[in-house]
Amino acid sequence: MTVLMHTLHVELGERSYPIYIGRSLLADAELLRRHVNGKQVAIISNETVAPLYAGRVRAALEGGEQGIDKITEIVLPDGEEHKTLDTLGHIYDRLLAEGHNRSTSVIAVGGGVVGDVAGFAAATYQRGVNFIQVPTTLLSQVDSSVGGKTAVNHALGKNMIGAFYQPSAVLIDIDTLHSLPPRELSAGLAEVIKYGLIGDEPFYRWLHDHVSQLRALEEGPLAEAIERSCSNKAQVVAEDEREAGLRALLNFGHTFGHAIETAQGYGEWLHGEAVGAGMALATRLSVEHCGLPAAEVEPLLELLSAAGLPIDGPADMEADQYLELMQRDKKVIDGRLRLILLDRIGAARVVDDVSPETLRGLLETSPV
């Protein structure tokens, strides 16, 4: 039985869209069909997720009064290392070969990689087609599926080729998390913790008390954490869709984290794992640069550890490698590296005056 727990909205004028959070939503044919345009659908998933959930989405779309004429399933290889232009080209090849036109709806069924690549394909295929997100990992449910960031990676930097392109709806079925490996669940918790750190101190304190329940997939706390995270992100996106100011705060820990991902090879460290170590670094830097009370560092490290996340970066990464890769980050403007730091828990800001010497000192002395 479908259980719709929460419906949020990302307010973007005529491009506003709903975020549905509940149980058994993949079986709700009417809920999915209402956001499909035209009579063609491309379901994009990966080798791991497709056998579990792509068939359910297809079954919900087949039959009924709407009369969808064509359903194409495109199954991608699994892993961050496949978030590439080659994978994007494969999607275009299938869409073109099977005659998909501008009325096609692209439905992403999977985690952040599937959502990012499918979203970029939707943004660019015939100059843009309808796009629906069905995220199946915690990280994609609380972060990457909301806000319209789509991209593929380049060998020299993460998410360097992409577009802002909003979905028409996000369907978050929390039942899909029961098939998620523990490591992937922990990776998603990194983004959940981030929301508390940058703008929601009560939520951050709540997480300290409920992290074990989240890892145990207890339904009530899990739905609460997803709803709070999506609500926080929806508010930021509504105020700053294209990251001109406020939305940059969502990158807390990510500049360090992206450097780790790029250095290690995409897929060796999960995105959330790299962000966890990056948040530990950014918090230590916040003590030195922004006056964050030093007493806040240890509780954060304890929370990250309790969530199953690393608090130490790769043992083989040296300061020079971090600094080189961070200078390629998208947040570098006119040669100035912008970092997100904390004045206090729940209050983040963008800074661009951290010297290379300060960063080097942090990286050479930090256990991370």
C-alpha positions, 0 to 999 in steps of 0.5 A: 500500500502506498503511504505518502508521508510528506510532499514538499515543493521547490518554489521556482515559479513556473518551474516549481515541482513537488518532492514526494516522500513515502513508502511504496511510491514506485507502485503508485501508477497515478502518482508517476503518470501525472508527471509524464509528458507525451507517449514516450518514456526512457527509464535510465538506471544501472546494472545494480538498481535496474533489476530491483526497481526499473521493472516496477517503474515500467509496470506502473507506466504500462497500461492505464488510460494515458496510453504510453506507446514507447518505453525504453530501458537504458541500463548503465554500468554502475559506479562513479567511474562511469559518470562520463561523456562516453556514458552520456553518448550511449544514452543519446545513441539509444534515444536516437536509435529508438526514435525518441522525440521532444515529448519524451520523458526521461526517468532516472531510477538510481543513485546520484550518478544515474540522476546526474547523467540522466539529468544532463541527457534530458537537459541536452537531448533535443534541447531539453525534454521532461525529466523525473527523478526516482532516487534510490540511495539516501545520498540521492534522495536528500541531495543530488535529486533535488535542485537541478544540478546535472553533470558528468566528470572529467579526468581533471575534475568532478562535475566539470561538464553539466547544466542546471536542469530542474526535474518535473518531480522527485519521487522518494520511496524510502523502501528502496533504502532497504536494498542499500549496502551499509557503506552507501547508506553511510555515504548518504548520511554525510549529506544529511549531517551537512544540512545541520552543520550549515544551517539547521543546528537543531537538526544537527543536535537531533542527528546526534541522538538518532544516528543509530536509528538512521543506520538501522533504517527505522522508518520514523527517524528515516522519514524525518531526516529525509524530509528535513534534509529536502526541506533545507535544500528546497529552501536554498534552491528556491532562493539561489537556483544557480549558485550565485550566493546562498546555494554555495553553502551546500558545498561545505566539505565538498572542495576537500572531498572532490579533491579526494575523489579525483586523486583516488580515482572516481569510485574508490572513495564514495562521494559521501565518504570524501565529503565526510573527511572534507567536512572534518577538514573544513571544521578544523579550518573553521576553528582557525579562520572563523572562530568556531569554538574548538569544542565543536570539533570532537562532537562532529568527529564522533557523529561522523564516526557513528554514521560510519564515515571516515574522518581521516583522508587517504593516507597517500594524499599529500598537501601539494596534491590537495592544493593542486586539485582544489585550485581546479575546483568550480568554486575558484573565481579569478584565481581565488579559492572559495571555501565554505566555513562555519562561524558556529554550528548552523551558520556557514559562510563563503570565504575567499581569503584563506591563504595557501600557507594556511591550507598547507599548514592544515593539511600537513598537520591534520590527521585527516 
